[in-house]
């Protein structure tokens, strides 16, 4: 799992078994998208929002919500975390 935020939009990608999140919808003017790149799953730049993460020892639950509390993206990663 890789989380970054410099670009002012939201995108989830999956490449080679790794999930990448670009979470930049928290402020500043939102950016337009160019052509989708390989592995792009969800792209959003329609409103500002936030990423909510719920973590347990065996699950990460991600919910991306816009300012109207509408779900933009939601997914889970499961597996056992090393102590």
Phi and psi in degrees as a GROMACS rama.xvg file:
@    title "Ramachandran Plot"
@    xaxis  label "Phi"
@    yaxis  label "Psi"
@TYPE xy
-127.781  127.792  UNK-2
-120.587  127.346  UNK-3
-131.723  168.978  UNK-4
-149.84  10.9717  UNK-5
-68.3531  -43.1472  UNK-6
-68.9904  138.002  UNK-7
-90.7943  63.5375  UNK-8
-160.964  -176.96  UNK-9
-124.098  134.17  UNK-10
-149.37  136.948  UNK-11
-112.929  130.655  UNK-12
-125.38  154.657  UNK-13
-134.994  117.932  UNK-14
-140.884  128.952  UNK-15
54.7301  37.7668  UNK-16
78.3229  6.72604  UNK-17
-113.032  133.55  UNK-18
-93.9477  131.94  UNK-19
-118.845  132.608  UNK-20
-118.603  131.758  UNK-21
-108.012  109.25  UNK-22
-117.593  87.446  UNK-23
-124.511  28.8333  UNK-24
-96.3151  19.5324  UNK-25
-84.8702  -15.3991  UNK-26
175.832  177.1  UNK-27
65.8309  163.119  UNK-28
-58.9348  137.598  UNK-29
-76.6387  144.901  UNK-30
-90.8238  148.91  UNK-31
-76.5587  161.57  UNK-32
-99.2471  148.963  UNK-33
-90.4101  -158.757  UNK-34
-64.3251  142.191  UNK-35
-60.7501  146.528  UNK-36
-101.265  163.835  UNK-37
-56.5121  133.39  UNK-38
92.2785  -3.35547  UNK-39
-66.954  128.191  UNK-40
-108.93  -47.9725  UNK-41
-137.231  136.592  UNK-42
-133.112  138.735  UNK-43
-152.329  132.318  UNK-44
-147.381  26.8546  UNK-45
-83.0139  -14.9334  UNK-46
-168.917  166.63  UNK-47
-76.1993  164.9  UNK-48
-176.527  -164.99  UNK-49
-149.62  156.975  UNK-50
-101.747  126.45  UNK-51
-110.231  130.995  UNK-52
-121.236  129.586  UNK-53
-116.988  120.669  UNK-54
-120.554  136.226  UNK-55
-126.463  -177.88  UNK-56
-66.6306  -20.3911  UNK-57
-125.386  3.58225  UNK-58
-151.734  140.138  UNK-59
-118.329  122.447  UNK-60
-112.303  124.347  UNK-61
-113.638  129.059  UNK-62
-129.169  126.977  UNK-63
-108.517  121.953  UNK-64
-120.521  143.254  UNK-65
-89.9874  -175.8  UNK-66
-68.1959  -16.3578  UNK-67
-91.5402  8.65714  UNK-68
65.7364  18.0708  UNK-69
-80.285  142.095  UNK-70
-76.3207  122.647  UNK-71
-90.2606  -39.2541  UNK-72
-156.67  148.109  UNK-73
-151.864  132.707  UNK-74
-160.726  166.312  UNK-75
-129.722  148.619  UNK-76
-118.909  132.411  UNK-77
-124.775  156.451  UNK-78
150.878  167.682  UNK-79
-92.2683  128.553  UNK-80
-82.4104  141.654  UNK-81
-72.0844  141.603  UNK-82
